[in-house]
Amino acid sequence: MHDYPKTLLEFQQFFPDEMACARHLEHIRWPEGFECMACRLPGEPWRLLSRPRVLECSHCGYQTSLTAGTIMHGSRQPLHVWFWAAYLVTTQTPGMRALQFQKQLGLGRDETAFQMLHKLRVAMVRPERDGIGGEWPVELDETWVGGATQGEGRGRHHKTLVVGAVEVRPRAKAPGPDPNLPTGQAKTAHRGGHGRSIIAGRLRLQVVSGRSQKELEAFALAAVAPNSVVRTDGWIGDDNLTKLGYRHDPLSIQGDQEKTEAHLPMIHIVFGNLDAWLLGSHHGVSPKHLQAYLNEFVFRFNRRFWPMVAFDSVLNIATRLEAPTYRELYEGKRAHPIPAKPGQPVPTG
């Protein structure tokens, strides 16, 4: 899709019915033309008017569901409901709560809204995504997110530790077409960085169980490109970054606000925006589902210069990922992708 719908009316014109959605999904899955999954022969398939999401091979008669092997597999919701869901979730700046999502789409059960939202969040992580950094320095730090702390004694809390890494780019080098996107649009004039001459580039966020060297190194290896400049607060867990192939730039901050502003400004702006989004849009998130929300936040953040591309991006990713199981959805299993072996790609958002 080269022309993206920029308004609700345009979206309705692009996808007026189930057949239009099926045609677009077919093009996403087979951009070079349909190929039968059984006989592997290319050719124009038969399209069943009574079942728009089913294609029938004109050679062998094998029927293929457009949603088979995608996050929409097994769903009873029509394609046009999934399209509207993807559009609303990716284009509404603050995101959508499950209750609002349910009302907007006229879903009968709140459980259906929850499942659709979390399946779409699975599709906000590009499997083959590359590491950030490279020519741009990266700020890496941790923050505590959520959790009640009142009345339980000094030092006790229920917060969740999140590690983040963000590129730092000159404002003049605002991202244009990005490898994280299926397509690109022209560069957008913008302001950012709280009046600084720098802006935040691409972002990665990951829930971790602690600040151990093992966990922080695994995150860095998966999220940051080799040989990148990595700025940290000098925590001992980051000591080995140079040996791992990074140009480590540590500075012991120890709570000094001026040092933080000078050395790690962008990642702390990101953390502040994350807290405001989780509390303002979602009124808090349970720890087991936090990673899914981090994935959504990163997806939005990395595509903030191309808001209308996000809809097409999530559909493209959705067709390449299998739907999470019921247990994975409710236990948050698909949202914690730190690899067992360092160096494997981690889809953190």
Protein Blocks (a to p, Z undefined) as FASTA:
>chain_A
ZZdcfbfklmmmmmmbfklmmmmmmmmmmmnopadfklopacdddddfklmmbccdfklo
pacdfkgoiakgoiabdfklmmmmmmmmmmmmnopafklmmmmnopabfklmmmmmmmmm
mmmccfklccehjjlccddddddeejifehnaghiacbdcdddddddddfklgccddfkb
fbdcddddddehhopabdcddddddddfbjcfklmmmmmmmmpcghiacddehiaklmmm
mmnopacddddfklpaklmmmmmmmlmmmmmmmmmmmmmmnnpaafklmmmmmmmmmmmm
mmmmmmmlmmmmmmmmmmmcccddfklmmnommmmcccfbghiacdeZZ
